[in-house]
Amino acid sequence: MCTGGGSGIGRAVCQVLAREGAKVAVVDQNEAGANETAQLIGADASKAYTTDVSSSSSVRELLTNVQTQFSDVPTVLVNSAGITRDAFLLKMKEENFDKVIDVNLKGTFLVTQALARMILENKIQNASFVNIASIVGKIGNIGQSNYAPSKAGVLALTKTAALEFGRMGIRVNAVVPGFIDTPMTSTIPDKVKDSLLQLVAMGRMGRPEEIAEACLFLASDRSSYMTGTSIDVTGGMPVGL
Ligand SMILES: NC(=O)c1ccc[n+]([C@@H]2O[C@H](COP(=O)([O-])OP(=O)(O)OC[C@H]3O[C@@H](n4cnc5c(N)ncnc54)[C@H](O)[C@@H]3O)[C@@H](O)[C@H]2O)c1
């Protein structure tokens, strides 16, 4: 199961998981995006779900529908749903602070909690959760006094969930993207993009697939002794961190 599966990194994650033989629940608030991803993968390997991850009732409904329609409980979760609402701190509106925390941090919490409960109820022993954080959650970013703390929170939530779930067979890790070419970054003016790329050792933006491959590693048994940790996929941004 992958949230934010209707676009960008989430879509690439869905495609990579399906490539490896998984049946994928494509979860997104954007119905058209989720449907498009499911169509790209094929109806035999995926189903689309319209869900708002920041709403506990929407998440509960999602889990019930996924279990019924797949006749199974997901053992892989990638939390990729996320938003930005950028403004300088002095001008940041309270509602935009709350909204970003609600989707990025609370949404990750709600889906994690709901699926972990279902996994335990069904006595499943081996599951892997992957949270998409961000490098700005480690280093901060001008204009993102809502987004950067939401992603720092995702990293702390990852470690906490790993501690609580470690003996229950659920591993929880994070992938930390740098500057990735998706609809989220497409509106950034070229001048700003150029200055951000100065900070990237490899001198280019990442591709969604490059994040998805790291998610696949953490989702798979190849990372069977990893939990509570994170993998930076930033092309070296900033070098030395
Ligand atoms: N693009 C980057 O440079 C970058 C860098 C670091 C981290 N990230 C993170 O990667 C993740 C994916 O971002 P992306 O670049 O693919 O962006 P994107 O905008 O292409 O995709 C995000 C998806 O999340 C969905 N979404 C938003 N709010 C939702 C909600 N309440 N419930 C369910 N779905 C919701 C959107 O509809 C969209 O399909 C996000 O968590 C983002 O913060 C992105």
The ligand as an SDF file (V2000), in Angstrom:
LIG
                    3D

 44 48  0  0  0  0  0  0  0  0999 V2000
    9.7410   16.3380   -4.7230 N   0  0  0  0  0  0  0  0  0  0  0  0
   10.6890   16.5530   -3.8200 C   0  0  0  0  0  0  0  0  0  0  0  0
   11.6990   17.2390   -4.0920 O   0  0  0  0  0  0  0  0  0  0  0  0
   10.5770   15.9700   -2.4400 C   0  0  0  0  0  0  0  0  0  0  0  0
   11.6790   16.0980   -1.5930 C   0  0  0  0  0  0  0  0  0  0  0  0
   11.6240   15.5690   -0.3300 C   0  0  0  0  0  0  0  0  0  0  0  0
   10.4840   14.9120    0.0970 C   0  0  0  0  0  0  0  0  0  0  0  0
    9.4170   14.8170   -0.7230 N   0  0  0  0  0  0  0  0  0  0  0  0
    8.2320   14.1430   -0.2040 C   0  0  0  0  0  0  0  0  0  0  0  0
    7.8930   13.0760   -1.0450 O   0  0  0  0  0  0  0  0  0  0  0  0
    6.5010   12.8040   -0.9450 C   0  0  0  0  0  0  0  0  0  0  0  0
    5.9100   12.7720   -2.3310 C   0  0  0  0  0  0  0  0  0  0  0  0
    6.0460   14.0670   -2.9160 O   0  0  0  0  0  0  0  0  0  0  0  0
    6.0570   14.3000   -4.4790 P   0  0  0  0  0  0  0  0  0  0  0  0
    7.2250   15.1340   -4.7810 O   0  0  0  0  0  0  0  0  0  0  0  0
    5.8490   13.0220   -5.1690 O   0  0  0  0  0  0  0  0  0  0  0  0
    4.7780   15.2550   -4.5880 O   0  0  0  0  0  0  0  0  0  0  0  0
    3.4680   15.1510   -5.4680 P   0  0  0  0  0  0  0  0  0  0  0  0
    2.7370   16.4180   -5.2070 O   0  0  0  0  0  0  0  0  0  0  0  0
    3.7880   14.7730   -6.8580 O   0  0  0  0  0  0  0  0  0  0  0  0
    2.6770   13.9300   -4.7990 O   0  0  0  0  0  0  0  0  0  0  0  0
    2.0830   14.0150   -3.5390 C   0  0  0  0  0  0  0  0  0  0  0  0
    0.7650   13.2470   -3.5760 C   0  0  0  0  0  0  0  0  0  0  0  0
    0.1980   13.2850   -2.2600 O   0  0  0  0  0  0  0  0  0  0  0  0
   -1.2040   13.4310   -2.4220 C   0  0  0  0  0  0  0  0  0  0  0  0
   -1.8110   13.9960   -1.2150 N   0  0  0  0  0  0  0  0  0  0  0  0
   -1.7030   15.2650   -0.7600 C   0  0  0  0  0  0  0  0  0  0  0  0
   -2.4380   15.4070    0.3420 N   0  0  0  0  0  0  0  0  0  0  0  0
   -3.0350   14.2090    0.5950 C   0  0  0  0  0  0  0  0  0  0  0  0
   -3.9140   13.7410    1.5830 C   0  0  0  0  0  0  0  0  0  0  0  0
   -4.3690   14.5390    2.5560 N   0  0  0  0  0  0  0  0  0  0  0  0
   -4.3150   12.4460    1.5370 N   0  0  0  0  0  0  0  0  0  0  0  0
   -3.8680   11.6300    0.5530 C   0  0  0  0  0  0  0  0  0  0  0  0
   -3.0480   12.0270   -0.4340 N   0  0  0  0  0  0  0  0  0  0  0  0
   -2.6310   13.3040   -0.4070 C   0  0  0  0  0  0  0  0  0  0  0  0
   -1.3540   14.3750   -3.6000 C   0  0  0  0  0  0  0  0  0  0  0  0
   -2.6530   14.3250   -4.1510 O   0  0  0  0  0  0  0  0  0  0  0  0
   -0.2690   13.8780   -4.5310 C   0  0  0  0  0  0  0  0  0  0  0  0
   -0.7740   12.9060   -5.4170 O   0  0  0  0  0  0  0  0  0  0  0  0
    5.9170   13.9120   -0.0540 C   0  0  0  0  0  0  0  0  0  0  0  0
    5.7750   13.4290    1.2570 O   0  0  0  0  0  0  0  0  0  0  0  0
    6.9780   14.9790   -0.1270 C   0  0  0  0  0  0  0  0  0  0  0  0
    6.9460   15.8030    1.0050 O   0  0  0  0  0  0  0  0  0  0  0  0
    9.4230   15.3320   -1.9860 C   0  0  0  0  0  0  0  0  0  0  0  0
  1  2  1  0
  2  3  2  0
  2  4  1  0
  4  5  1  0
  4 44  2  0
  5  6  2  0
  6  7  1  0
  7  8  2  0
  8  9  1  0
  8 44  1  0
  9 10  1  0
  9 42  1  0
 10 11  1  0
 11 12  1  0
 11 40  1  0
 12 13  1  0
 13 14  1  0
 14 15  2  0
 14 16  1  0
 14 17  1  0
 17 18  1  0
 18 19  2  0
 18 20  1  0
 18 21  1  0
 21 22  1  0
 22 23  1  0
 23 24  1  0
 23 38  1  0
 24 25  1  0
 25 26  1  0
 25 36  1  0
 26 27  1  0
 26 35  1  0
 27 28  2  0
 28 29  1  0
 29 30  1  0
 29 35  2  0
 30 31  1  0
 30 32  2  0
 32 33  1  0
 33 34  2  0
 34 35  1  0
 36 37  1  0
 36 38  1  0
 38 39  1  0
 40 41  1  0
 40 42  1  0
 42 43  1  0
M  CHG  2   8   1  16  -1
M  END
$$$$
